[in-house]
Amino acid sequence: MPLPSRTPRKPLVSVPRRKATARARVLRSAVLVALSSGLVAAALPAPGPLGIGDPLFPHLGNPGYDVLSYDIALTYPGRNTEPLAGVTTIQALATDDLRRINLDFTHGTVSAVTVEGEPATWASSGEDLVITPAEPVDRGDAVEITVTHTSDPRGPAASGGWVRTGDGLAMANQADAAHRVFPSNDHPSDKAYFTFRITAPSTLTAVANGLPSGRTREGATTTWTYRTAHPMATELAQVSIGKSTVVHREGPHGLPVRDVVRTADRDRLEPWLRRTPGHLEWLERRVGPYPFENYGVLIADADTGFELETQTLSLFERDLFTEPGYPEWYVDSVMVHELAHQWFGDSVSPRAWSDLWLNEGHATWYEALYAEEKGGPSLERRMKAAYAASDDWRAAGGPPAAPKPPAPGEKISLFRPVVYDGAALALYALRHEIGTEAFERLERRWVEDHRDGTATTADFTALAAESSGRDLTRFFADWLYAAKTPPMPGHPDWRSRAPRAADPGAGRALAGRSAVKPG
């Protein structure tokens, strides 16, 4: 089914809740009796996975409700080879009449489910948790769903979700792995507010997205609470548990900056950590005010092959900062890439995964501009090299705004060069086409108009036309959707190589960092 239209979310407001009238209580009793006898189960079709019709991940997300908030309580046993105990409470607004509620959840064990405080039945189907409430939910009603479950960090790291580090855990949920950690509506089109309550041995430190809102110690364990001040997509959730130090400093306009680093690496990595305020200032001069309540970097002792723009707390591999082979300008530009995502991808999230180029193309664009200023290759040189490879990338992965589905069993193969430098190349062409002044105006308006919301490629192309006063229909049809790369405005001599054989299993662009592309 079509993806729901979404607008920037406002702060939580009161919504109608179901009232247990005498008639409702009688009906509920009848339903419970029927459940025990199997009559209701016979009246409903067998539980099955749903989806909201994303062209690249058709079974991801679920129709019929809009999540307003998640409250996720996780208890870490002290070893990252054992499941965590979890309780996830979801506040949602029904957008349809619901006799069943599908959540995305897999790789964990469910032991109890309640809907509005009443026990509910559940079944697993595919990667969905299918819940049958004791009382159907009416359209327009607020509904509270609580799932008691485990959250299992074991399994192949390539599947996403929990990342086991040298001293604990972190998260890498992009593109569709948050539901390997907690029950959710795991699609970026349904952003929500988050509260995290992480209980861990008191010898460890727990950190999550947002601002700290409490810490309590009981015996040998401590519970850390964090809340986001802005809505967030599930794929951007981050929880770090380990032998860490949280380093605090101040960014532009008094912005709280907190970095999370292994305590043993605190002094060694400080020369990199202290650069973030300067990165923030550099980006604010180009795209406007930073969109969230705080920022920082999480440096994990893990081998993921990528960095990740988890909201307010970007995930980095330790080796990026300790490997002597990486030039200084490159490490700096990777940090700027993930920071740029806070505007492009986090604050303004894609409504469908085929809009991914808006995230990665913009982050790559600002990464390349920063690298040019700090001694890396010039933007023109990088874009000329991208143009030479562009037809090859399009043949392998599709054009920037119509990417081919990920390879079977390799979901992160969606993150191909065409959505990184291939998409930045389209932005480079756009700046030539409409001029620098109109392009910079477009960039600022994009993140301002869609802040805290979701947006599509059509939204971007419409705003580009409005900002420039130009009909760009043909331009975007060629640059975003054509199988072949069109001529580059201002550089008629640039040529693209003939495509090689397509590589359907091409992995995430940063693998080995040989392509100088972060996550």
N, C-alpha and C positions, 0 to 999 in steps of 0.2 A: 504494500500500500504506500501511497505517497508519504514522504517525510513531512511531519507537521511543521507549519510555519511557526517561527519563534521570534520573539522580540526581547530586548534587554529586560532582565528580570528586576522587579522592584523589591524592596524589603518585604519580608513576610507580613501578610495581613491576615486577619481573621477570615475563615471560610466556614460555611455551614458544616456541622458534624451531624451524623445520624443520631436520632433520639430514639431510645428504647421505649416506645409506647407499649401499652398493654397488648395491643394487636400484634405489634412487632415481636413482643416476647413470646406470644402464643405461636406465631409463625416460626420463630427461631427454635422453639421447642420441637415443633413438628419437623423442621429441617434436621435437627440433631437426631431425632428418632429415625428419620428416613436415611440419614447417613449411616446409622448403625445397621440398618437393614439392607443398605446398598441401593435403595431406590433412587436417590439423587444421582449417584454415580452412574446408574443406568440411563438417566435422563440426559446426561451430558456426554459429549464425545470424549474419547480417550484423551488424556493430557498430551499435548504436543507443543513443540517449540514454535514460537511466533517470530516476530521481527517487524521492523518498521519500514522495510523495503529499501534499505541502503543498497545501492547497486554493487558495491564491493563486498559488503558483509550482510547478506540478506537476512540472516537470523539474529543479528545484533539489535539490541533495543527491543522495547515492547510497546504495543499500542494500549490506549485506554486510560492512561493516567499520566500526570505530570509530577515528577518528584520535586518537592519543595526543600527537603533537608534529609541528610543522613546523620545518624548518631552511631558511631562505630566504636565499640569497646573490644579491645584485644588484650589478651593476657599471654605474655611471652614466657615460656617455661625456663628460659635461661640457655637453651641450646637451639641452634637454627636447623637442627635435623629432626625436630619434633613439631607437630601441629600446635598452633596457637588456639586457645579457646576464644570464641567470638560471640558477641551479641550485636546485631545490626538492627537499628530501628529506623524505619523510613516513614516520613510524613509526606503524603502525596495528595493530590487533588484528582479525583476521577473525572476524566473527560468523556467517558462513555459509561453505560451501565455494564457492570462487571459481575459475572457469576464466578469467574476465575480471574486470578491475577498472576501473570507470568513475570518472574524476575530472572535476570541472567545470573547464573551461579553454577560453578563446577569446581571440581578438585577439592571439595570440602564435604563434611558430613553434617547433615541437619538433624537436630534432635528435638526441636520444638518450633512451632509457628503459631503466632496469634495475630488476629486481625481485629482491631478495636478492643483488644484485651480478651477476646474470646478465642479458645483453641480452634485451629483450622487444620484441615487435612492438607497433605502436600504429596507431590510425586516429582521425580526427576524425569525429564525428557530431553534428550540431546544435552545442550548446555543451559537449559532452562530449569528453574524451580517453579513448578506449577502449583499454585495455592488455591484451594477451594475454601472460601470463608464460610462460616456458619450462616451468615446472612449476606445476601447479595449486596453489592455496593452500587448506589445510584449515582448517575451522572451529576456532577456538581458537588458531591459530598467530599469532605476531607476524610482521609482514612489513614490509620496508623498500622503499620505492619512491623512485627518484631520477629526476627529469625535468630534462633540460637544455633550456632554452627561451629565447626572448626575451620581453620584457615591454614592450609598445608604448604609449607615452603619447599617441600621435597618435589622433585621432578626436574625435567630438563629446563635449563635457564632460557633456552630459546623460546619456550612457550610463554614467557613473560609472567608478570605478577610479582611475587616475592623474588628478590635477588639475595642470595646468601653471600655475605661479605666475610672478610677475615675475622671480624669480631661481632657479627650479628646479622642484621637484615636491613634491606632497603627495598623500595618498590620501583618497578619499571612496567607500567601497565599499558603503554601504547603498543598497538592501536586498540586491542580488544581483550585485554587481560585483567582488567580490574575485577571482573567477576570470577577470577581464580583466587581472589583474596576475600571479597565480601559480596553478598547479594546486592544487586543493583540494577538500574536501567542503564546498561553499559554502552551508551552512545553519546557522543558529544552534543547532540541536539537537545539533550535533556540535562541542563546544568542545574546544580542545586547547591545549597549551603552545607558545610560539613562541620561536624564536631568529632574529634578523635579523643578517645580515652585509652591510653596505653599503660598497662600495668606490666612492670618488669622488675627483675632483681634490682635492688637499690645501688648495686655496684655499676649499673649501666645507665645510659642516658637515652631517653626517648624524645624524638622531635617529629613534628608533622607540619603540614601546610598551615598557614595562618599564624595567629598570635597565641601565645600561652595564656591560659585562663585559669590555671590552678595546678597545684602539685601537692599530693598528700602521701605521707609515708605510713605504712601499716606493717609492723614487723620487719621482715626482710625485703619487702617489696615497696615500690613507689608507683603511684598512678599519676601520669602526666596528661593534662587536658589541653587541647588546642582547638581553636575555632577559626573558620574563615570569615572574613568580613565581606567577601564577594562570592557570587556563585562560581562553581567550578565543575568542569567535566570530569567524569569518573576516571578517564585515562590519565588525568593529571594529578591524581592523589599520590601523596608521598608520606611514608612513615619510615623513620630511621631508628634503629635500636642497636646500640653498641657501646664500646668503651670510647666515648666521644667527648670532645670539648665543644661548647657553643661559644663562638667568638662574636662579641657585639661591637658594633661601631655605628657611625651615623652617616647617612647618605644625603643627597640633595634635599633641601627643605626639611631637614630633620627626620627623613625617612629612616626607620629602624632597619639596619642591615645585620643579619646574623648568619654566620657560617658554621657549618657542622663538619668537624674534622676529627680523625683519630687523635686522641690525646698525645700519642707518641709522635705524631707528625705536626703538632701545633706550630712549633717554631720554624720547622723546615718549610712549611707551606705559607707562612705569613707573607712573604714577598708577593705571592699571587693573590692571597685573600684581600689584601689591602687595595687592590686595583679596582674592586667592584664599584665604589663610589664614583670614580672617574668614568667607568663604563656607563653608569647610569646618567651622569651629566651629559656625556657624548650623545647618547640616544635621545634624551629629553630635548636636546637642541634640534633634533631632526624630526621627531614624531610627536612631541608633546609630553605632558606629565606622565610619570610612571603610574600604571593603573591600579596597583594593589596596595595592601596595608603594610607590607614589608617585603624584603628580598634577601636572598643569600644563596650560597652554594653549598651543596652536600658532596663532600669528596669521599667516595666509598672505596674500600679496599676490595675491589671486585673486577672481574674480567667480563665485561658485557659486550665490548666492541662498539659502543656508542655512548653519547651523552644524551641527556633527556631534560626537557623543559618543564618538569613538574612544578606546578603553580606556586610561586613565591619561594621555592627551594629547589633550584635546578640540580640534577644529579650528574656528577662527573666521576670518571674513573681516576683513581689515584695516579695511575701511570702517565696520564696526560701531563701532570705537573712534575713528575720525577724522572721521566725518560729524557736523557740528555740530547737525544736526536731531534727533538722538536724545536724549531726556532721560536724565539720569544714572540715574534709577531703572530705566529700561527696559534700558539696557546691563547694569547690575548684575543684573537679573532674568534676562536671557538667559544670563549667565555661570552663574547658579545653576541654570538649567534644564539645561544640559549637564552640570554637576557632579552634579545629582540623578540623571542617567542612569547614573552610575557604580554606584549602588545598583540603580536600576530600569532594567533593560535590558542592562547590562554584567555586573554580578555575578549578578543574576537575569535570565537571558535568556529570550526567548520560545521555547517549544517549536515553535510554528507561527507563521507571520506573521499569522494572524488574532488572535493574542494581543498584537498590537502596542499595543493600547490600554493595556495594563499598563505599557508603557514610557512612551509619550507622555502618557497621562493623569496619571501620577504626576509626571513632570517638569514638566508644565504646572501641576499643583497646587502644587508647592513654589515654582515661579516666581511664581505669583500671590500666594501668601502673602508671599513676600519683597518683591514689588513693593508690596503694601499697606503693609508696614512702612516702606518707603523713599520714600513719597510718591506712589506710583502709585494707580490706581483701587482701591477697596475690593474685597475678595473677593466680597462680596454683589453689588456692582454688576456685576462682571465675569460672575458666574454668572447673574445675571438676564438680561444681554445674551445669554449663551450659550443660556439656556433659550428666549429669543425666536427664536433662529435654529435651534434643535435639530431641529425637524421638517424644516426645509429641508435641513440637513446629512444627516439620515438618509435622506431621499429621494434625495439625490445620491450618497451614498457608502455607504449601509447603516448599520445600528446599530453601536455601538462594538465589540462583540465578534464581529460577523459582517460585516466590511467587504466591499464589492464588490471584485472583482479590479481591478487597475490597468488603465487604458485601454491598448489595444494600442499598443505602441511608446513608451509613457510610463510606465515601471515605477514611478517615484517618485510618480506620481499617487495611489498608495496612501496617501500622507501627506496626508490630507485634514483639514479642520477637525474632523470628527466624532471622530477619534482624538486630537485635542489638547484643545481646550476642551470638546468633546462628551463625551470620556471623563472629564475633570476634573469636569464637571457631575455625572456618575454618582457620583464619589467624594464630591462635596459632598452629594448626596442620601443617600449611605450614612452620612456622618457625622451628618446629621440623624436618620437612621433608628435608628442604634445608639448614638448619643451620643459625645461627644468622647473620653472616657476609653477606651471600647472601640475606637474608630477608631485612636487613637494606639497602643494595644497591638497591634492588627492590623498596623499599618505596621512596627513594630519586629520583630514575629515573622516577617513575610513575608520581609524581607531577611536575617534571621538563619537561618531554617529552610532557605532555598533558596540560600544564598550559594555562589558558584562553580558553580551548576547551571543548570538550565532548569526552567521551570514553565509551567503552563497557566491559563487562566481558571477551569477547574474547581477547580484547586488554590487559587486565590484565594478563590473563593466559599465553598469548604469551610472555609477558615481563618477567613473572616469570620464564618461561622455559629458556629464553635467559640469564637472570641474574644469574641463578643457573647452567646453562649448563646441565640441566636434562630434560628428557621427563616426563612431569607431567600430561599427558593426563588422565591416569587412576585415579590419585590422585584427580584432579579437577572434573572429572565425578562423583566420589563418594561423595566428600565433598560439592559440589555446587548444584548437581542435583539429588542425590539419595533420595528415600523416607526414607531410614534408615540411621542413622549415622554410618559411617565406624569406624573401630578401631582407637584409638588415637595413633599416633606415639610416642614412648617413654613411653606410659602409657597403656600397654595391659590389665591392671586390671580394667580400668575405665568401668563402665556400664551405659547404659541409661535405664530409667524406661520404662515400657510398656506404650504406649500412652493411654491417657484418651479420652473420647468422644471429637471430634473436637468442637471448639467454633468459629463458623463463624463470630460472632459479636465482637471478641476480639478487643479492641480499641487500641489507640496509647499507646506505651509501658510505657509512663511516668505517665499514669493516677494514681493519688494519690501518685506517686513517690515511691510506695511500692516496685517496682522491681529495684529501683536504676538505672533507665535508663532515660536520657534526650531525647530531641527531635532530 
